[in-house]
Amino acid sequence: MPRTNEPRRRALLDAAIDVLAAQGARGLTFRAVDTAAAVPAGTASNYFADRDALLTQAGARVHLRLAPTPERMDELSAPAPTREAVRTAMHDLFGRVSRDRAGYIALLELRLEGIRRPDVRQALTAAISDGITQSIAFHVEGGYPGGRRSAVALYLAMSGLIVEHLTLPEAWQDPGFAEIIDEVVEVTVPDPAQ
């Protein structure tokens, strides 16, 4: 019977995310998670029925790790819905991902693993689809410039930019990522004053 110690479960999931980022999906074993979490051997297998359950729950956990806190969302949504507010939010997103590099790399690994594992794919599809829907609704309902079209373009552009940053940053020397984010916002979000 699985244990219900939630702090330990979260620590094991965070360790699984770190293992995914460092070793890929093939390196994700209960033993590797136990080692990364610095817990006795066999601990992870007491919390997760099998590797698929571990992968699926790590997918849910990584979204929580990468999301802004409710307080930060309040700060980001406080200013008027302008292009500048969108620019600030995109830089914030990039900063969060840069600070939790392992989290986003693990998410990429989970996406690849989802190609081969239907349960992982189903869980990721639900979480990512929900995130996309919320992001677009926030932009549209918040009255940010460009409506749905800009929200979709921003999502796709920032997703690609983040993958480039985490996988081959050396390929993007000039301009730097901060400048690229500014350009993405400039191109995708209209300036209502013009």
NUPAKOL-211534 format. One record per residue (C-alpha): residue number from 0; x, y, z. Coordinates in pm, 1 decimal. Layout:
// residues N
node resi NUM; c1 X; c2 Y; c3 Z
...
This chain:
// residues 194
node resi 0; c1 0.0; c2 0.0; c3 0.0
node resi 1; c1 147.2; c2 339.9; c3 -98.3
node resi 2; c1 253.7; c2 576.6; c3 178.1
node resi 3; c1 84.4; c2 913.4; c3 224.7
node resi 4; c1 364.1; c2 1125.3; c3 373.1
node resi 5; c1 316.1; c2 1421.1; c3 134.6
node resi 6; c1 641.7; c2 1606.7; c3 208.5
node resi 7; c1 837.2; c2 1288.5; c3 135.3
node resi 8; c1 629.5; c2 1218.6; c3 -179.0
node resi 9; c1 707.7; c2 1571.8; c3 -306.1
node resi 10; c1 1077.0; c2 1522.5; c3 -225.6
node resi 11; c1 1076.5; c2 1196.1; c3 -420.0
node resi 12; c1 902.7; c2 1361.2; c3 -715.4
node resi 13; c1 1150.7; c2 1649.7; c3 -708.7
node resi 14; c1 1430.9; c2 1392.4; c3 -706.4
node resi 15; c1 1266.0; c2 1213.8; c3 -1001.3
node resi 16; c1 1255.5; c2 1544.8; c3 -1190.3
node resi 17; c1 1623.7; c2 1600.7; c3 -1120.1
node resi 18; c1 1706.9; c2 1246.2; c3 -1235.4
node resi 19; c1 1505.7; c2 1295.4; c3 -1554.9
node resi 20; c1 1694.0; c2 1616.6; c3 -1626.5
node resi 21; c1 2036.1; c2 1467.7; c3 -1553.0
node resi 22; c1 2000.6; c2 1115.2; c3 -1691.1
node resi 23; c1 1696.1; c2 1114.5; c3 -1916.0
node resi 24; c1 1399.0; c2 884.1; c3 -1895.0
node resi 25; c1 1614.7; c2 573.1; c3 -1925.9
node resi 26; c1 1800.4; c2 671.2; c3 -1610.8
node resi 27; c1 1480.8; c2 711.6; c3 -1409.4
node resi 28; c1 1474.8; c2 413.4; c3 -1176.8
node resi 29; c1 1349.2; c2 377.5; c3 -822.2
node resi 30; c1 1709.3; c2 328.9; c3 -709.2
node resi 31; c1 1819.2; c2 651.4; c3 -885.2
node resi 32; c1 1532.9; c2 843.1; c3 -723.4
node resi 33; c1 1615.3; c2 702.0; c3 -379.5
node resi 34; c1 1978.0; c2 804.7; c3 -424.4
node resi 35; c1 1889.9; c2 1155.4; c3 -549.0
node resi 36; c1 1643.8; c2 1204.7; c3 -262.1
node resi 37; c1 1898.2; c2 1070.0; c3 -8.9
node resi 38; c1 1647.3; c2 821.2; c3 131.4
node resi 39; c1 1686.2; c2 450.8; c3 210.3
node resi 40; c1 1676.0; c2 208.5; c3 -81.7
node resi 41; c1 1322.2; c2 96.7; c3 -156.7
node resi 42; c1 1156.7; c2 419.3; c3 -44.2
node resi 43; c1 1038.5; c2 530.2; c3 -388.9
node resi 44; c1 885.8; c2 190.4; c3 -459.7
node resi 45; c1 676.6; c2 230.5; c3 -142.8
node resi 46; c1 525.8; c2 552.9; c3 -279.9
node resi 47; c1 475.4; c2 469.9; c3 -647.1
node resi 48; c1 316.9; c2 152.7; c3 -783.0
node resi 49; c1 543.4; c2 140.4; c3 -1085.8
node resi 50; c1 767.0; c2 349.4; c3 -1309.4
node resi 51; c1 470.4; c2 477.9; c3 -1513.1
node resi 52; c1 308.6; c2 612.6; c3 -1195.7
node resi 53; c1 636.3; c2 782.2; c3 -1106.0
node resi 54; c1 663.5; c2 938.1; c3 -1453.7
node resi 55; c1 301.7; c2 1054.8; c3 -1454.3
node resi 56; c1 320.7; c2 1208.3; c3 -1108.6
node resi 57; c1 655.7; c2 1371.3; c3 -1187.6
node resi 58; c1 482.0; c2 1531.5; c3 -1485.8
node resi 59; c1 216.3; c2 1680.5; c3 -1260.0
node resi 60; c1 477.4; c2 1796.8; c3 -1008.4
node resi 61; c1 700.9; c2 1966.1; c3 -1265.8
node resi 62; c1 415.3; c2 2194.8; c3 -1370.5
node resi 63; c1 375.8; c2 2308.9; c3 -1011.4
node resi 64; c1 749.7; c2 2374.8; c3 -983.6
node resi 65; c1 756.1; c2 2586.1; c3 -1299.4
node resi 66; c1 438.5; c2 2785.6; c3 -1230.8
node resi 67; c1 451.3; c2 3131.8; c3 -1077.0
node resi 68; c1 331.5; c2 3158.6; c3 -720.0
node resi 69; c1 -14.5; c2 3307.7; c3 -671.9
node resi 70; c1 152.3; c2 3615.0; c3 -520.8
node resi 71; c1 371.9; c2 3657.7; c3 -828.3
node resi 72; c1 68.1; c2 3618.0; c3 -1056.1
node resi 73; c1 -102.9; c2 3896.8; c3 -860.7
node resi 74; c1 203.9; c2 4118.6; c3 -910.3
node resi 75; c1 220.8; c2 4042.4; c3 -1282.0
node resi 76; c1 -148.7; c2 4108.7; c3 -1337.8
node resi 77; c1 -162.8; c2 4429.8; c3 -1130.4
node resi 78; c1 -36.4; c2 4673.6; c3 -1397.6
node resi 79; c1 -254.6; c2 4783.0; c3 -1687.0
node resi 80; c1 -274.7; c2 4525.8; c3 -1970.5
node resi 81; c1 -12.4; c2 4678.9; c3 -2198.6
node resi 82; c1 261.6; c2 4550.8; c3 -2423.7
node resi 83; c1 508.3; c2 4644.4; c3 -2148.2
node resi 84; c1 319.4; c2 4428.0; c3 -1895.9
node resi 85; c1 339.0; c2 4137.1; c3 -2140.2
node resi 86; c1 713.0; c2 4196.9; c3 -2184.1
node resi 87; c1 759.2; c2 4186.2; c3 -1805.6
node resi 88; c1 562.4; c2 3860.3; c3 -1785.3
node resi 89; c1 769.7; c2 3697.3; c3 -2061.4
node resi 90; c1 1094.4; c2 3794.0; c3 -1889.8
node resi 91; c1 951.5; c2 3654.4; c3 -1565.3
node resi 92; c1 866.1; c2 3325.1; c3 -1737.5
node resi 93; c1 1215.0; c2 3302.3; c3 -1885.2
node resi 94; c1 1366.4; c2 3376.4; c3 -1544.1
node resi 95; c1 1162.0; c2 3104.3; c3 -1371.6
node resi 96; c1 1263.8; c2 2846.4; c3 -1630.4
node resi 97; c1 1628.1; c2 2955.7; c3 -1611.3
node resi 98; c1 1624.0; c2 2918.4; c3 -1232.5
node resi 99; c1 1464.9; c2 2570.9; c3 -1253.3
node resi 100; c1 1650.1; c2 2442.9; c3 -1555.5
node resi 101; c1 1613.0; c2 2081.8; c3 -1437.9
node resi 102; c1 1236.2; c2 2121.9; c3 -1417.7
node resi 103; c1 1195.2; c2 2225.7; c3 -1780.2
node resi 104; c1 1447.8; c2 1973.7; c3 -1910.6
node resi 105; c1 1256.4; c2 1703.2; c3 -1721.8
node resi 106; c1 936.9; c2 1828.2; c3 -1886.0
node resi 107; c1 1102.5; c2 1789.3; c3 -2227.0
node resi 108; c1 1208.7; c2 1435.0; c3 -2130.8
node resi 109; c1 853.5; c2 1358.9; c3 -2019.7
node resi 110; c1 717.6; c2 1487.7; c3 -2351.8
node resi 111; c1 950.0; c2 1250.3; c3 -2535.2
node resi 112; c1 855.9; c2 964.2; c3 -2304.7
node resi 113; c1 489.8; c2 1043.8; c3 -2370.4
node resi 114; c1 542.1; c2 944.8; c3 -2733.0
node resi 115; c1 598.5; c2 587.2; c3 -2615.0
node resi 116; c1 382.2; c2 569.2; c3 -2302.8
node resi 117; c1 8.9; c2 642.2; c3 -2342.0
node resi 118; c1 -50.3; c2 707.1; c3 -1968.9
node resi 119; c1 228.7; c2 964.1; c3 -1955.8
node resi 120; c1 103.2; c2 1120.9; c3 -2278.6
node resi 121; c1 -252.2; c2 1143.9; c3 -2147.8
node resi 122; c1 -144.0; c2 1309.3; c3 -1821.1
node resi 123; c1 88.3; c2 1554.5; c3 -1998.2
node resi 124; c1 -171.8; c2 1637.8; c3 -2261.4
node resi 125; c1 -424.3; c2 1720.3; c3 -1990.8
node resi 126; c1 -179.8; c2 1935.5; c3 -1791.9
node resi 127; c1 -32.9; c2 2119.3; c3 -2090.5
node resi 128; c1 -370.7; c2 2169.8; c3 -2257.7
node resi 129; c1 -503.9; c2 2316.3; c3 -1933.5
node resi 130; c1 -200.2; c2 2544.1; c3 -1908.6
node resi 131; c1 -242.0; c2 2666.6; c3 -2265.9
node resi 132; c1 -612.8; c2 2731.1; c3 -2211.5
node resi 133; c1 -545.4; c2 2925.4; c3 -1890.2
node resi 134; c1 -264.9; c2 3126.6; c3 -2048.5
node resi 135; c1 -476.8; c2 3228.0; c3 -2348.1
node resi 136; c1 -777.5; c2 3307.6; c3 -2127.3
node resi 137; c1 -559.3; c2 3521.3; c3 -1898.0
node resi 138; c1 -435.4; c2 3722.9; c3 -2196.7
node resi 139; c1 -774.3; c2 3759.0; c3 -2366.6
node resi 140; c1 -990.3; c2 3815.8; c3 -2057.1
node resi 141; c1 -728.1; c2 4048.9; c3 -1910.5
node resi 142; c1 -760.1; c2 4273.7; c3 -2214.6
node resi 143; c1 -395.1; c2 4242.2; c3 -2320.1
node resi 144; c1 -318.2; c2 4367.4; c3 -2672.2
node resi 145; c1 -354.2; c2 4126.6; c3 -2961.7
node resi 146; c1 -608.0; c2 3897.6; c3 -2799.3
node resi 147; c1 -600.9; c2 3524.3; c3 -2866.7
node resi 148; c1 -376.7; c2 3554.9; c3 -3171.1
node resi 149; c1 -98.0; c2 3721.7; c3 -2971.9
node resi 150; c1 -139.4; c2 3481.0; c3 -2680.4
node resi 151; c1 -96.2; c2 3177.1; c3 -2906.1
node resi 152; c1 202.2; c2 3332.1; c3 -3085.9
node resi 153; c1 366.4; c2 3422.3; c3 -2753.6
node resi 154; c1 315.6; c2 3072.2; c3 -2616.1
node resi 155; c1 470.9; c2 2907.6; c3 -2919.8
node resi 156; c1 754.5; c2 3159.1; c3 -2954.7
node resi 157; c1 849.6; c2 3141.7; c3 -2587.0
node resi 158; c1 832.3; c2 2760.1; c3 -2589.2
node resi 159; c1 1078.5; c2 2750.0; c3 -2876.5
node resi 160; c1 1300.7; c2 3014.9; c3 -2722.0
node resi 161; c1 1314.0; c2 2823.2; c3 -2393.9
node resi 162; c1 1411.1; c2 2500.1; c3 -2571.3
node resi 163; c1 1690.4; c2 2685.6; c3 -2752.2
node resi 164; c1 1808.4; c2 2842.5; c3 -2425.3
node resi 165; c1 1816.9; c2 2511.4; c3 -2239.0
node resi 166; c1 1961.0; c2 2293.8; c3 -2512.3
node resi 167; c1 2187.0; c2 2501.5; c3 -2740.3
node resi 168; c1 2235.7; c2 2846.3; c3 -2588.4
node resi 169; c1 2575.0; c2 2881.8; c3 -2755.9
node resi 170; c1 2399.0; c2 2899.9; c3 -3092.5
node resi 171; c1 2237.1; c2 3228.7; c3 -2985.1
node resi 172; c1 2521.1; c2 3464.3; c3 -2900.8
node resi 173; c1 2392.8; c2 3777.8; c3 -3067.8
node resi 174; c1 2145.2; c2 3903.0; c3 -2978.5
node resi 175; c1 2112.7; c2 3764.9; c3 -2627.3
node resi 176; c1 1796.2; c2 3600.4; c3 -2500.8
node resi 177; c1 1676.9; c2 3915.2; c3 -2319.6
node resi 178; c1 1684.7; c2 4104.6; c3 -2648.3
node resi 179; c1 1513.8; c2 3817.9; c3 -2829.1
node resi 180; c1 1231.6; c2 3818.5; c3 -2572.1
node resi 181; c1 1186.8; c2 4191.2; c3 -2629.9
node resi 182; c1 1174.1; c2 4131.1; c3 -3006.4
node resi 183; c1 923.7; c2 3844.8; c3 -2969.1
node resi 184; c1 693.3; c2 4071.4; c3 -2768.6
node resi 185; c1 743.0; c2 4357.4; c3 -3016.5
node resi 186; c1 645.8; c2 4135.4; c3 -3309.7
node resi 187; c1 359.0; c2 3939.9; c3 -3150.0
node resi 188; c1 188.6; c2 4200.4; c3 -2931.3
node resi 189; c1 51.1; c2 4508.1; c3 -3108.3
node resi 190; c1 99.4; c2 4853.1; c3 -2958.0
node resi 191; c1 -252.5; c2 4999.5; c3 -2925.3
node resi 192; c1 -102.8; c2 5350.8; c3 -2928.9
node resi 193; c1 8.4; c2 5308.2; c3 -3290.5
